[in-house]
Amino acid sequence: MTVQLPPVDHHGRTIEAGNTVRVRSVASCASGVPRDDQARLTALVGGLRPVSEIDAYGFVWISFDEGTRRSDFCLKATEVEVV
């Protein structure tokens, strides 16, 4: 049986649901989506969002809307930083 370790940000800090994170990159989810969606995602870089959940693969789920805990899209743990 494999033990799933909690994901860590680029500083090595553990990320948990409920944490506030700064979006550092959206490269993992912006590639291959329509241009309008790429622009919407790119606009989030530098912004703060609450983590709604961490999935079984260690992806960090956040919302497009600031202050909302909703799972609109996911990022790799290294693409965010816990604040």
mmCIF file as gemmi writes it, N, C-alpha and C atoms, coordinates in Angstrom:
data_model
loop_
_atom_site.group_PDB
_atom_site.id
_atom_site.type_symbol
_atom_site.label_atom_id
_atom_site.label_alt_id
_atom_site.label_comp_id
_atom_site.label_asym_id
_atom_site.label_entity_id
_atom_site.label_seq_id
_atom_site.pdbx_PDB_ins_code
_atom_site.Cartn_x
_atom_site.Cartn_y
_atom_site.Cartn_z
_atom_site.occupancy
_atom_site.B_iso_or_equiv
_atom_site.pdbx_formal_charge
_atom_site.auth_seq_id
_atom_site.auth_asym_id
_atom_site.pdbx_PDB_model_num
ATOM 1 N N . MET Axp A 1 ? 0.843 -1.178 0 1 0 ? 1 A 1
ATOM 2 C CA . MET Axp A 1 ? 0 0 0 1 0 ? 1 A 1
ATOM 3 C C . MET Axp A 1 ? 0.888 1.24 0 1 0 ? 1 A 1
ATOM 4 N N . THR Axp A 2 ? 0.581 2.213 -0.865 1 0 ? 2 A 1
ATOM 5 C CA . THR Axp A 2 ? 1.334 3.456 -0.95 1 0 ? 2 A 1
ATOM 6 C C . THR Axp A 2 ? 0.691 4.497 -0.047 1 0 ? 2 A 1
ATOM 7 N N . VAL Axp A 3 ? 1.521 5.156 0.738 1 0 ? 3 A 1
ATOM 8 C CA . VAL Axp A 3 ? 1.029 6.213 1.617 1 0 ? 3 A 1
ATOM 9 C C . VAL Axp A 3 ? 1.114 7.525 0.869 1 0 ? 3 A 1
ATOM 10 N N . GLN Axp A 4 ? -0.018 8.22 0.744 1 0 ? 4 A 1
ATOM 11 C CA . GLN Axp A 4 ? -0.056 9.511 0.053 1 0 ? 4 A 1
ATOM 12 C C . GLN Axp A 4 ? 0.423 10.596 1.014 1 0 ? 4 A 1
ATOM 13 N N . LEU Axp A 5 ? 1.535 11.227 0.686 1 0 ? 5 A 1
ATOM 14 C CA . LEU Axp A 5 ? 2.039 12.324 1.495 1 0 ? 5 A 1
ATOM 15 C C . LEU Axp A 5 ? 1.297 13.594 1.116 1 0 ? 5 A 1
ATOM 16 N N . PRO Axp A 6 ? 1.134 14.516 2.053 1 0 ? 6 A 1
ATOM 17 C CA . PRO Axp A 6 ? 0.472 15.771 1.686 1 0 ? 6 A 1
ATOM 18 C C . PRO Axp A 6 ? 1.339 16.539 0.69 1 0 ? 6 A 1
ATOM 19 N N . PRO Axp A 7 ? 0.712 17.262 -0.244 1 0 ? 7 A 1
ATOM 20 C CA . PRO Axp A 7 ? 1.502 18.027 -1.204 1 0 ? 7 A 1
ATOM 21 C C . PRO Axp A 7 ? 2.207 19.19 -0.534 1 0 ? 7 A 1
ATOM 22 N N . VAL Axp A 8 ? 3.312 19.609 -1.131 1 0 ? 8 A 1
ATOM 23 C CA . VAL Axp A 8 ? 4.07 20.747 -0.617 1 0 ? 8 A 1
ATOM 24 C C . VAL Axp A 8 ? 4.262 21.771 -1.729 1 0 ? 8 A 1
ATOM 25 N N . ASP Axp A 9 ? 4.308 23.053 -1.34 1 0 ? 9 A 1
ATOM 26 C CA . ASP Axp A 9 ? 4.515 24.119 -2.312 1 0 ? 9 A 1
ATOM 27 C C . ASP Axp A 9 ? 5.99 24.197 -2.696 1 0 ? 9 A 1
ATOM 28 N N . HIS Axp A 10 ? 6.356 25.176 -3.51 1 0 ? 10 A 1
ATOM 29 C CA . HIS Axp A 10 ? 7.743 25.271 -3.983 1 0 ? 10 A 1
ATOM 30 C C . HIS Axp A 10 ? 8.732 25.6 -2.876 1 0 ? 10 A 1
ATOM 31 N N . HIS Axp A 11 ? 8.243 26.016 -1.704 1 0 ? 11 A 1
ATOM 32 C CA . HIS Axp A 11 ? 9.105 26.264 -0.541 1 0 ? 11 A 1
ATOM 33 C C . HIS Axp A 11 ? 9.181 25.056 0.38 1 0 ? 11 A 1
ATOM 34 N N . GLY Axp A 12 ? 8.428 24.008 0.042 1 0 ? 12 A 1
ATOM 35 C CA . GLY Axp A 12 ? 8.407 22.813 0.878 1 0 ? 12 A 1
ATOM 36 C C . GLY Axp A 12 ? 7.374 22.862 1.997 1 0 ? 12 A 1
ATOM 37 N N . ARG Axp A 13 ? 6.488 23.854 1.967 1 0 ? 13 A 1
ATOM 38 C CA . ARG Axp A 13 ? 5.448 23.967 2.991 1 0 ? 13 A 1
ATOM 39 C C . ARG Axp A 13 ? 4.254 23.092 2.612 1 0 ? 13 A 1
ATOM 40 N N . THR Axp A 14 ? 3.716 22.393 3.589 1 0 ? 14 A 1
ATOM 41 C CA . THR Axp A 14 ? 2.563 21.519 3.369 1 0 ? 14 A 1
ATOM 42 C C . THR Axp A 14 ? 1.336 22.337 2.985 1 0 ? 14 A 1
ATOM 43 N N . ILE Axp A 15 ? 0.606 21.848 1.992 1 0 ? 15 A 1
ATOM 44 C CA . ILE Axp A 15 ? -0.626 22.486 1.546 1 0 ? 15 A 1
ATOM 45 C C . ILE Axp A 15 ? -1.801 21.639 2.011 1 0 ? 15 A 1
ATOM 46 N N . GLU Axp A 16 ? -2.784 22.296 2.619 1 0 ? 16 A 1
ATOM 47 C CA . GLU Axp A 16 ? -3.982 21.607 3.092 1 0 ? 16 A 1
ATOM 48 C C . GLU Axp A 16 ? -5.215 22.369 2.627 1 0 ? 16 A 1
ATOM 49 N N . ALA Axp A 17 ? -6.334 21.658 2.527 1 0 ? 17 A 1
ATOM 50 C CA . ALA Axp A 17 ? -7.609 22.308 2.224 1 0 ? 17 A 1
ATOM 51 C C . ALA Axp A 17 ? -7.851 23.384 3.276 1 0 ? 17 A 1
ATOM 52 N N . GLY Axp A 18 ? -8.283 24.545 2.823 1 0 ? 18 A 1
ATOM 53 C CA . GLY Axp A 18 ? -8.522 25.665 3.722 1 0 ? 18 A 1
ATOM 54 C C . GLY Axp A 18 ? -7.393 26.669 3.741 1 0 ? 18 A 1
ATOM 55 N N . ASN Axp A 19 ? -6.171 26.249 3.353 1 0 ? 19 A 1
ATOM 56 C CA . ASN Axp A 19 ? -5.052 27.187 3.263 1 0 ? 19 A 1
ATOM 57 C C . ASN Axp A 19 ? -5.342 28.244 2.203 1 0 ? 19 A 1
ATOM 58 N N . THR Axp A 20 ? -4.766 29.416 2.389 1 0 ? 20 A 1
ATOM 59 C CA . THR Axp A 20 ? -4.76 30.424 1.341 1 0 ? 20 A 1
ATOM 60 C C . THR Axp A 20 ? -3.439 30.298 0.61 1 0 ? 20 A 1
ATOM 61 N N . VAL Axp A 21 ? -3.519 30.282 -0.719 1 0 ? 21 A 1
ATOM 62 C CA . VAL Axp A 21 ? -2.314 30.155 -1.53 1 0 ? 21 A 1
ATOM 63 C C . VAL Axp A 21 ? -2.237 31.294 -2.541 1 0 ? 21 A 1
ATOM 64 N N . ARG Axp A 22 ? -1.003 31.637 -2.899 1 0 ? 22 A 1
ATOM 65 C CA . ARG Axp A 22 ? -0.762 32.58 -3.99 1 0 ? 22 A 1
ATOM 66 C C . ARG Axp A 22 ? -0.494 31.745 -5.246 1 0 ? 22 A 1
ATOM 67 N N . VAL Axp A 23 ? -1.173 32.068 -6.314 1 0 ? 23 A 1
ATOM 68 C CA . VAL Axp A 23 ? -0.985 31.363 -7.583 1 0 ? 23 A 1
ATOM 69 C C . VAL Axp A 23 ? 0.304 31.876 -8.232 1 0 ? 23 A 1
ATOM 70 N N . ARG Axp A 24 ? 1.257 30.986 -8.455 1 0 ? 24 A 1
ATOM 71 C CA . ARG Axp A 24 ? 2.534 31.345 -9.057 1 0 ? 24 A 1
ATOM 72 C C . ARG Axp A 24 ? 2.576 31.023 -10.548 1 0 ? 24 A 1
ATOM 73 N N . SER Axp A 25 ? 1.811 30.025 -10.964 1 0 ? 25 A 1
ATOM 74 C CA . SER Axp A 25 ? 1.805 29.597 -12.356 1 0 ? 25 A 1
ATOM 75 C C . SER Axp A 25 ? 0.499 28.847 -12.621 1 0 ? 25 A 1
ATOM 76 N N . VAL Axp A 26 ? 0.066 28.889 -13.865 1 0 ? 26 A 1
ATOM 77 C CA . VAL Axp A 26 ? -1.103 28.114 -14.281 1 0 ? 26 A 1
ATOM 78 C C . VAL Axp A 26 ? -0.748 27.242 -15.49 1 0 ? 26 A 1
ATOM 79 N N . ALA Axp A 27 ? 0.541 27.049 -15.711 1 0 ? 27 A 1
ATOM 80 C CA . ALA Axp A 27 ? 1.022 26.333 -16.896 1 0 ? 27 A 1
ATOM 81 C C . ALA Axp A 27 ? 0.434 24.932 -17.023 1 0 ? 27 A 1
ATOM 82 N N . SER Axp A 28 ? 0.249 24.232 -15.918 1 0 ? 28 A 1
ATOM 83 C CA . SER Axp A 28 ? -0.221 22.845 -15.993 1 0 ? 28 A 1
ATOM 84 C C . SER Axp A 28 ? -1.657 22.731 -16.467 1 0 ? 28 A 1
ATOM 85 N N . CYS Axp A 29 ? -2.455 23.774 -16.301 1 0 ? 29 A 1
ATOM 86 C CA . CYS Axp A 29 ? -3.862 23.679 -16.713 1 0 ? 29 A 1
ATOM 87 C C . CYS Axp A 29 ? -4.203 24.6 -17.877 1 0 ? 29 A 1
ATOM 88 N N . ALA Axp A 30 ? -3.363 25.553 -18.201 1 0 ? 30 A 1
ATOM 89 C CA . ALA Axp A 30 ? -3.679 26.513 -19.266 1 0 ? 30 A 1
ATOM 90 C C . ALA Axp A 30 ? -3.33 25.993 -20.662 1 0 ? 30 A 1
ATOM 91 N N . SER Axp A 31 ? -2.442 25.04 -20.721 1 0 ? 31 A 1
ATOM 92 C CA . SER Axp A 31 ? -2.017 24.522 -22.017 1 0 ? 31 A 1
ATOM 93 C C . SER Axp A 31 ? -3.153 23.744 -22.688 1 0 ? 31 A 1
ATOM 94 N N . GLY Axp A 32 ? -3.411 24.08 -23.941 1 0 ? 32 A 1
ATOM 95 C CA . GLY Axp A 32 ? -4.39 23.317 -24.702 1 0 ? 32 A 1
ATOM 96 C C . GLY Axp A 32 ? -5.835 23.733 -24.525 1 0 ? 32 A 1
ATOM 97 N N . VAL Axp A 33 ? -6.098 24.764 -23.729 1 0 ? 33 A 1
ATOM 98 C CA . VAL Axp A 33 ? -7.473 25.237 -23.567 1 0 ? 33 A 1
ATOM 99 C C . VAL Axp A 33 ? -7.689 26.449 -24.475 1 0 ? 33 A 1
ATOM 100 N N . PRO Axp A 34 ? -8.939 26.797 -24.75 1 0 ? 34 A 1
ATOM 101 C CA . PRO Axp A 34 ? -9.201 27.945 -25.619 1 0 ? 34 A 1
ATOM 102 C C . PRO Axp A 34 ? -8.54 29.227 -25.111 1 0 ? 34 A 1
ATOM 103 N N . ARG Axp A 35 ? -8.236 30.121 -26.033 1 0 ? 35 A 1
ATOM 104 C CA . ARG Axp A 35 ? -7.513 31.355 -25.722 1 0 ? 35 A 1
ATOM 105 C C . ARG Axp A 35 ? -8.192 32.176 -24.62 1 0 ? 35 A 1
ATOM 106 N N . ASP Axp A 36 ? -9.518 32.266 -24.633 1 0 ? 36 A 1
ATOM 107 C CA . ASP Axp A 36 ? -10.239 33.013 -23.592 1 0 ? 36 A 1
ATOM 108 C C . ASP Axp A 36 ? -10.011 32.4 -22.211 1 0 ? 36 A 1
ATOM 109 N N . ASP Axp A 37 ? -10.033 31.077 -22.162 1 0 ? 37 A 1
ATOM 110 C CA . ASP Axp A 37 ? -9.793 30.4 -20.886 1 0 ? 37 A 1
ATOM 111 C C . ASP Axp A 37 ? -8.351 30.581 -20.43 1 0 ? 37 A 1
ATOM 112 N N . GLN Axp A 38 ? -7.408 30.564 -21.372 1 0 ? 38 A 1
ATOM 113 C CA . GLN Axp A 38 ? -6.006 30.806 -21.022 1 0 ? 38 A 1
ATOM 114 C C . GLN Axp A 38 ? -5.849 32.189 -20.403 1 0 ? 38 A 1
ATOM 115 N N . ALA Axp A 39 ? -6.509 33.183 -20.981 1 0 ? 39 A 1
ATOM 116 C CA . ALA Axp A 39 ? -6.428 34.547 -20.45 1 0 ? 39 A 1
ATOM 117 C C . ALA Axp A 39 ? -7.032 34.621 -19.053 1 0 ? 39 A 1
ATOM 118 N N . ARG Axp A 40 ? -8.146 33.945 -18.849 1 0 ? 40 A 1
ATOM 119 C CA . ARG Axp A 40 ? -8.794 33.944 -17.522 1 0 ? 40 A 1
ATOM 120 C C . ARG Axp A 40 ? -7.885 33.301 -16.476 1 0 ? 40 A 1
ATOM 121 N N . LEU Axp A 41 ? -7.25 32.198 -16.842 1 0 ? 41 A 1
ATOM 122 C CA . LEU Axp A 41 ? -6.331 31.53 -15.922 1 0 ? 41 A 1
ATOM 123 C C . LEU Axp A 41 ? -5.097 32.379 -15.654 1 0 ? 41 A 1
ATOM 124 N N . THR Axp A 42 ? -4.505 32.927 -16.709 1 0 ? 42 A 1
ATOM 125 C CA . THR Axp A 42 ? -3.289 33.728 -16.569 1 0 ? 42 A 1
ATOM 126 C C . THR Axp A 42 ? -3.526 34.941 -15.678 1 0 ? 42 A 1
ATOM 127 N N . ALA Axp A 43 ? -4.721 35.493 -15.714 1 0 ? 43 A 1
ATOM 128 C CA . ALA Axp A 43 ? -5.054 36.651 -14.885 1 0 ? 43 A 1
ATOM 129 C C . ALA Axp A 43 ? -5.005 36.327 -13.387 1 0 ? 43 A 1
ATOM 130 N N . LEU Axp A 44 ? -5.045 35.055 -13.043 1 0 ? 44 A 1
ATOM 131 C CA . LEU Axp A 44 ? -5.01 34.649 -11.637 1 0 ? 44 A 1
ATOM 132 C C . LEU Axp A 44 ? -3.604 34.626 -11.045 1 0 ? 44 A 1
ATOM 133 N N . VAL Axp A 45 ? -2.575 34.619 -11.893 1 0 ? 45 A 1
ATOM 134 C CA . VAL Axp A 45 ? -1.193 34.551 -11.401 1 0 ? 45 A 1
ATOM 135 C C . VAL Axp A 45 ? -0.915 35.76 -10.512 1 0 ? 45 A 1
ATOM 136 N N . GLY Axp A 46 ? -0.432 35.479 -9.319 1 0 ? 46 A 1
ATOM 137 C CA . GLY Axp A 46 ? -0.157 36.515 -8.326 1 0 ? 46 A 1
ATOM 138 C C . GLY Axp A 46 ? -1.302 36.701 -7.344 1 0 ? 46 A 1
ATOM 139 N N . GLY Axp A 47 ? -2.461 36.167 -7.675 1 0 ? 47 A 1
ATOM 140 C CA . GLY Axp A 47 ? -3.629 36.316 -6.807 1 0 ? 47 A 1
ATOM 141 C C . GLY Axp A 47 ? -3.67 35.292 -5.691 1 0 ? 47 A 1
ATOM 142 N N . LEU Axp A 48 ? -4.488 35.58 -4.691 1 0 ? 48 A 1
ATOM 143 C CA . LEU Axp A 48 ? -4.67 34.686 -3.548 1 0 ? 48 A 1
ATOM 144 C C . LEU Axp A 48 ? -6.001 33.955 -3.675 1 0 ? 48 A 1
ATOM 145 N N . ARG Axp A 49 ? -5.979 32.676 -3.36 1 0 ? 49 A 1
ATOM 146 C CA . ARG Axp A 49 ? -7.186 31.863 -3.402 1 0 ? 49 A 1
ATOM 147 C C . ARG Axp A 49 ? -7.163 30.856 -2.258 1 0 ? 49 A 1
ATOM 148 N N . PRO Axp A 50 ? -8.345 30.536 -1.689 1 0 ? 50 A 1
ATOM 149 C CA . PRO Axp A 50 ? -8.398 29.461 -0.701 1 0 ? 50 A 1
ATOM 150 C C . PRO Axp A 50 ? -8.395 28.101 -1.408 1 0 ? 50 A 1
ATOM 151 N N . VAL Axp A 51 ? -7.757 27.13 -0.8 1 0 ? 51 A 1
ATOM 152 C CA . VAL Axp A 51 ? -7.723 25.767 -1.345 1 0 ? 51 A 1
ATOM 153 C C . VAL Axp A 51 ? -9.025 25.076 -0.941 1 0 ? 51 A 1
ATOM 154 N N . SER Axp A 52 ? -9.775 24.597 -1.929 1 0 ? 52 A 1
ATOM 155 C CA . SER Axp A 52 ? -11.026 23.914 -1.614 1 0 ? 52 A 1
ATOM 156 C C . SER Axp A 52 ? -10.794 22.445 -1.284 1 0 ? 52 A 1
ATOM 157 N N . GLU Axp A 53 ? -9.843 21.844 -1.98 1 0 ? 53 A 1
ATOM 158 C CA . GLU Axp A 53 ? -9.529 20.437 -1.707 1 0 ? 53 A 1
ATOM 159 C C . GLU Axp A 53 ? -8.185 20.062 -2.313 1 0 ? 53 A 1
ATOM 160 N N . ILE Axp A 54 ? -7.661 18.947 -1.839 1 0 ? 54 A 1
ATOM 161 C CA . ILE Axp A 54 ? -6.472 18.315 -2.41 1 0 ? 54 A 1
ATOM 162 C C . ILE Axp A 54 ? -6.948 16.944 -2.877 1 0 ? 54 A 1
ATOM 163 N N . ASP Axp A 55 ? -6.743 16.643 -4.149 1 0 ? 55 A 1
ATOM 164 C CA . ASP Axp A 55 ? -7.243 15.348 -4.624 1 0 ? 55 A 1
ATOM 165 C C . ASP Axp A 55 ? -6.244 14.229 -4.329 1 0 ? 55 A 1
ATOM 166 N N . ALA Axp A 56 ? -6.614 13.016 -4.696 1 0 ? 56 A 1
ATOM 167 C CA . ALA Axp A 56 ? -5.805 11.83 -4.394 1 0 ? 56 A 1
ATOM 168 C C . ALA Axp A 56 ? -4.452 11.847 -5.094 1 0 ? 56 A 1
ATOM 169 N N . TYR Axp A 57 ? -4.3 12.694 -6.11 1 0 ? 57 A 1
ATOM 170 C CA . TYR Axp A 57 ? -3.043 12.777 -6.849 1 0 ? 57 A 1
ATOM 171 C C . TYR Axp A 57 ? -2.182 13.957 -6.397 1 0 ? 57 A 1
ATOM 172 N N . GLY Axp A 58 ? -2.653 14.691 -5.39 1 0 ? 58 A 1
ATOM 173 C CA . GLY Axp A 58 ? -1.896 15.815 -4.854 1 0 ? 58 A 1
ATOM 174 C C . GLY Axp A 58 ? -2.125 17.133 -5.569 1 0 ? 58 A 1
ATOM 175 N N . PHE Axp A 59 ? -3.125 17.175 -6.467 1 0 ? 59 A 1
ATOM 176 C CA . PHE Axp A 59 ? -3.437 18.433 -7.137 1 0 ? 59 A 1
ATOM 177 C C . PHE Axp A 59 ? -4.23 19.344 -6.206 1 0 ? 59 A 1
ATOM 178 N N . VAL Axp A 60 ? -3.965 20.626 -6.307 1 0 ? 60 A 1
ATOM 179 C CA . VAL Axp A 60 ? -4.574 21.653 -5.46 1 0 ? 60 A 1
ATOM 180 C C . VAL Axp A 60 ? -5.744 22.261 -6.234 1 0 ? 60 A 1
ATOM 181 N N . TRP Axp A 61 ? -6.947 22.147 -5.68 1 0 ? 61 A 1
ATOM 182 C CA . TRP Axp A 61 ? -8.15 22.658 -6.339 1 0 ? 61 A 1
ATOM 183 C C . TRP Axp A 61 ? -8.533 24.004 -5.753 1 0 ? 61 A 1
ATOM 184 N N . ILE Axp A 62 ? -8.743 24.98 -6.655 1 0 ? 62 A 1
ATOM 185 C CA . ILE Axp A 62 ? -9.125 26.325 -6.229 1 0 ? 62 A 1
ATOM 186 C C . ILE Axp A 62 ? -10.218 26.871 -7.143 1 0 ? 62 A 1
ATOM 187 N N . SER Axp A 63 ? -10.731 28.032 -6.782 1 0 ? 63 A 1
ATOM 188 C CA . SER Axp A 63 ? -11.825 28.674 -7.514 1 0 ? 63 A 1
ATOM 189 C C . SER Axp A 63 ? -11.319 29.854 -8.335 1 0 ? 63 A 1
ATOM 190 N N . PHE Axp A 64 ? -12.047 30.184 -9.383 1 0 ? 64 A 1
ATOM 191 C CA . PHE Axp A 64 ? -11.768 31.411 -10.124 1 0 ? 64 A 1
ATOM 192 C C . PHE Axp A 64 ? -12.102 32.636 -9.273 1 0 ? 64 A 1
ATOM 193 N N . ASP Axp A 65 ? -13.084 32.508 -8.387 1 0 ? 65 A 1
ATOM 194 C CA . ASP Axp A 65 ? -13.573 33.631 -7.596 1 0 ? 65 A 1
ATOM 195 C C . ASP Axp A 65 ? -12.818 33.758 -6.28 1 0 ? 65 A 1
ATOM 196 N N . GLU Axp A 66 ? -12.288 34.945 -6.036 1 0 ? 66 A 1
ATOM 197 C CA . GLU Axp A 66 ? -11.538 35.232 -4.823 1 0 ? 66 A 1
ATOM 198 C C . GLU Axp A 66 ? -12.426 35.016 -3.6 1 0 ? 66 A 1
ATOM 199 N N . GLY Axp A 67 ? -11.903 34.336 -2.595 1 0 ? 67 A 1
ATOM 200 C CA . GLY Axp A 67 ? -12.62 34.127 -1.352 1 0 ? 67 A 1
ATOM 201 C C . GLY Axp A 67 ? -13.643 33.004 -1.38 1 0 ? 67 A 1
ATOM 202 N N . THR Axp A 68 ? -13.753 32.303 -2.496 1 0 ? 68 A 1
ATOM 203 C CA . THR Axp A 68 ? -14.721 31.219 -2.636 1 0 ? 68 A 1
ATOM 204 C C . THR Axp A 68 ? -14.011 29.881 -2.596 1 0 ? 68 A 1
ATOM 205 N N . ARG Axp A 69 ? -14.488 28.979 -1.744 1 0 ? 69 A 1
ATOM 206 C CA . ARG Axp A 69 ? -13.924 27.622 -1.701 1 0 ? 69 A 1
ATOM 207 C C . ARG Axp A 69 ? -14.765 26.73 -2.602 1 0 ? 69 A 1
ATOM 208 N N . ARG Axp A 70 ? -14.373 26.727 -3.87 1 0 ? 70 A 1
ATOM 209 C CA . ARG Axp A 70 ? -15.052 25.913 -4.87 1 0 ? 70 A 1
ATOM 210 C C . ARG Axp A 70 ? -13.967 25.278 -5.732 1 0 ? 70 A 1
ATOM 211 N N . SER Axp A 71 ? -14.223 24.12 -6.274 1 0 ? 71 A 1
ATOM 212 C CA . SER Axp A 71 ? -13.232 23.394 -7.072 1 0 ? 71 A 1
ATOM 213 C C . SER Axp A 71 ? -13.444 23.64 -8.559 1 0 ? 71 A 1
ATOM 214 N N . ASP Axp A 72 ? -13.001 24.806 -9.044 1 0 ? 72 A 1
ATOM 215 C CA . ASP Axp A 72 ? -13.155 25.141 -10.457 1 0 ? 72 A 1
ATOM 216 C C . ASP Axp A 72 ? -12.058 24.549 -11.334 1 0 ? 72 A 1
ATOM 217 N N . PHE Axp A 73 ? -10.832 24.503 -10.834 1 0 ? 73 A 1
ATOM 218 C CA . PHE Axp A 73 ? -9.705 23.965 -11.596 1 0 ? 73 A 1
ATOM 219 C C . PHE Axp A 73 ? -8.611 23.576 -10.616 1 0 ? 73 A 1
ATOM 220 N N . CYS Axp A 74 ? -7.633 22.814 -11.11 1 0 ? 74 A 1
ATOM 221 C CA . CYS Axp A 74 ? -6.553 22.369 -10.225 1 0 ? 74 A 1
ATOM 222 C C . CYS Axp A 74 ? -5.196 22.78 -10.781 1 0 ? 74 A 1
ATOM 223 N N . LEU Axp A 75 ? -4.245 22.866 -9.867 1 0 ? 75 A 1
ATOM 224 C CA . LEU Axp A 75 ? -2.864 23.195 -10.192 1 0 ? 75 A 1
ATOM 225 C C . LEU Axp A 75 ? -1.948 22.192 -9.5 1 0 ? 75 A 1
ATOM 226 N N . LYS Axp A 76 ? -0.74 22.092 -10.007 1 0 ? 76 A 1
ATOM 227 C CA . LYS Axp A 76 ? 0.271 21.306 -9.308 1 0 ? 76 A 1
ATOM 228 C C . LYS Axp A 76 ? 0.651 22.055 -8.032 1 0 ? 76 A 1
ATOM 229 N N . ALA Axp A 77 ? 1.023 21.316 -7.013 1 0 ? 77 A 1
ATOM 230 C CA . ALA Axp A 77 ? 1.373 21.932 -5.727 1 0 ? 77 A 1
ATOM 231 C C . ALA Axp A 77 ? 2.516 22.939 -5.868 1 0 ? 77 A 1
ATOM 232 N N . THR Axp A 78 ? 3.432 22.684 -6.775 1 0 ? 78 A 1
ATOM 233 C CA . THR Axp A 78 ? 4.57 23.581 -6.958 1 0 ? 78 A 1
ATOM 234 C C . THR Axp A 78 ? 4.192 24.883 -7.677 1 0 ? 78 A 1
ATOM 235 N N . GLU Axp A 79 ? 2.957 24.975 -8.16 1 0 ? 79 A 1
ATOM 236 C CA . GLU Axp A 79 ? 2.501 26.18 -8.849 1 0 ? 79 A 1
ATOM 237 C C . GLU Axp A 79 ? 1.832 27.177 -7.905 1 0 ? 79 A 1
ATOM 238 N N . VAL Axp A 80 ? 1.774 26.815 -6.637 1 0 ? 80 A 1
ATOM 239 C CA . VAL Axp A 80 ? 1.192 27.716 -5.635 1 0 ? 80 A 1
ATOM 240 C C . VAL Axp A 80 ? 2.149 27.866 -4.47 1 0 ? 80 A 1
ATOM 241 N N . GLU Axp A 81 ? 1.882 28.884 -3.646 1 0 ? 81 A 1
ATOM 242 C CA . GLU Axp A 81 ? 2.687 29.05 -2.436 1 0 ? 81 A 1
ATOM 243 C C . GLU Axp A 81 ? 1.74 29.391 -1.292 1 0 ? 81 A 1
ATOM 244 N N . VAL Axp A 82 ? 1.91 28.701 -0.18 1 0 ? 82 A 1
ATOM 245 C CA . VAL Axp A 82 ? 1.089 28.926 1.006 1 0 ? 82 A 1
ATOM 246 C C . VAL Axp A 82 ? 1.453 30.281 1.577 1 0 ? 82 A 1
ATOM 247 N N . VAL Axp A 83 ? 0.431 31.094 1.902 1 0 ? 83 A 1
ATOM 248 C CA . VAL Axp A 83 ? 0.673 32.411 2.503 1 0 ? 83 A 1
ATOM 249 C C . VAL Axp A 83 ? 0.123 32.454 3.912 1 0 ? 83 A 1
